Amino acid sequence: ELMSLISYILINFYNDSNSTVKDTSFHIFLINKFGDVCFLIGMIISAAYLNTFNFKQGLQYFQIFNMQLSDIFIIFMLISASVKSAQFGFMRWLTNAMIAPTPASAFLHGATIVSAGVFLLARIESIYQFKYQSIVFALYFFISALFAAALSLKENDIKKILAYSTICKISFMLFACLMGNVIIAILFFVIHAFEKCLLFFCAGNVSKALSNERDITK
């Protein structure tokens, strides 16, 4: 919540006279709120049926609308992770967020907000293990990785290329979580935070040296 709010404020602060930027930043904020609402619904389900947020203790023992409650919980959490991590269908919010100053891109968009989905899946691993939703979403994350990589090939904006790279790598982390390799996903999660910060700062230095030019063909 705090990260997406800071992102919205920073983008507007540095582009306060540009109405297009204001619309874009609000769009980014709204998409992130959709992910937050899905997460909130999942936690409300846990609180309503278990009277606790310790969701590991027994969601599988309840049913609603002829569906196991743990399945509904998992679906909302996976949607939340997909939105936060800018997966297929939600990628535009991250690339649009590249209008923010480079430090904001490095710390917020490259290493913090977009990584939240990976941390979420690592935390709820015990619930989605051996569930059919895991296979479906694992395929979805794999397709997201390929799609982001393909889009980066036709992009000329240096920061947007890094944004697509971030989406691709986050997709592989999410894929690893759903395939049961949470330790590998978290290791890559930590490495990626430092790597992406450094890459964004390098991109910022190159851009500043060329009078804020971000087109790699120039």
Long-range contacts (C-beta under 8 A, 24 or more apart in sequence): 1-36, 3-108, 3-112, 3-113, 3-116, 4-28, 4-29, 4-32, 4-33, 4-36, 4-113, 5-29, 6-104, 6-108, 7-32, 7-97, 7-100, 7-104, 7-108, 7-109, 7-113, 10-100, 10-101, 10-104, 10-108, 11-97, 11-99, 11-100, 11-104, 14-100, 14-101, 15-99, 21-99, 24-96, 24-99, 25-99, 27-93, 27-96, 28-93, 28-96, 28-97, 31-83, 31-90, 31-93, 32-83, 32-84, 32-93, 32-113, 34-83, 35-79, 35-80, 35-81, 35-82, 35-83, 35-84, 35-90, 36-80, 38-76, 38-77, 38-79, 38-80, 38-83, 39-76, 39-77, 39-80, 39-120, 41-76, 42-73, 42-76, 42-77, 42-80, 45-69, 45-72, 45-73, 45-76, 46-73, 55-124, 55-127, 56-126, 56-127, 59-127, 60-127, 70-127, 70-131, 71-131, 71-133, 73-127, 74-124, 74-127, 74-128, 74-131, 74-133, 74-134, 75-133, 77-120, 77-121, 77-124, 77-128, 78-121, 78-128, 78-133, 78-137, 80-117, 80-120, 81-116, 81-117, 81-118, 81-120, 81-121, 81-174, 82-117, 82-137, 82-140, 82-141, 82-174, 83-117, 84-113, 84-114, 84-116, 84-117, 84-120, 85-114, 85-115, 85-116, 85-117, 85-118, 85-167, 85-170, 85-171, 85-174, 86-114, 86-163, 86-166, 86-167, 86-170, 87-117, 87-140, 87-141, 87-144, 87-167, 87-170, 87-171, 87-174, 88-140, 88-143, 88-144, 88-147, 91-144, 91-147, 91-148, 91-151, 91-164, 91-167, 94-163, 94-166, 94-167, 95-160, 95-163, 95-164, 97-163, 98-157, 98-159, 98-160, 98-163, 102-159, 102-200, 102-201, 102-203, 102-204, 102-207, 103-201, 103-204, 105-159, 105-162, 105-163, 105-200, 105-204, 106-196, 106-197, 106-200, 106-201, 106-204, 107-197, 109-163, 109-166, 110-162, 110-163, 110-166, 110-193, 110-196, 110-197, 110-199, 110-200, 111-192, 111-193, 111-194, 111-196, 111-197, 112-193, 114-166, 114-167, 114-170, 115-170, 115-173, 115-189, 115-192, 115-193, 117-170, 117-174, 118-170, 118-173, 118-174, 118-177, 118-185, 118-186, 118-189, 119-189, 121-174, 121-177, 121-178, 121-182, 121-185, 122-177, 122-182, 122-185, 122-186, 122-189, 125-177, 125-180, 125-182, 128-178, 129-180, 134-178, 135-178, 137-174, 137-178, 138-175, 138-178, 138-179, 141-171, 141-172, 141-174, 141-175, 141-178, 142-171, 142-175, 144-168, 144-171, 145-169, 145-171, 145-172, 145-175, 156-215, 156-216, 156-217, 157-214, 157-215, 157-216, 158-203, 158-206, 158-207, 158-214, 158-215, 158-216, 159-200, 159-203, 159-207, 159-214, 161-216, 162-196, 162-199, 162-200, 162-203, 165-196, 165-199, 166-192, 166-196
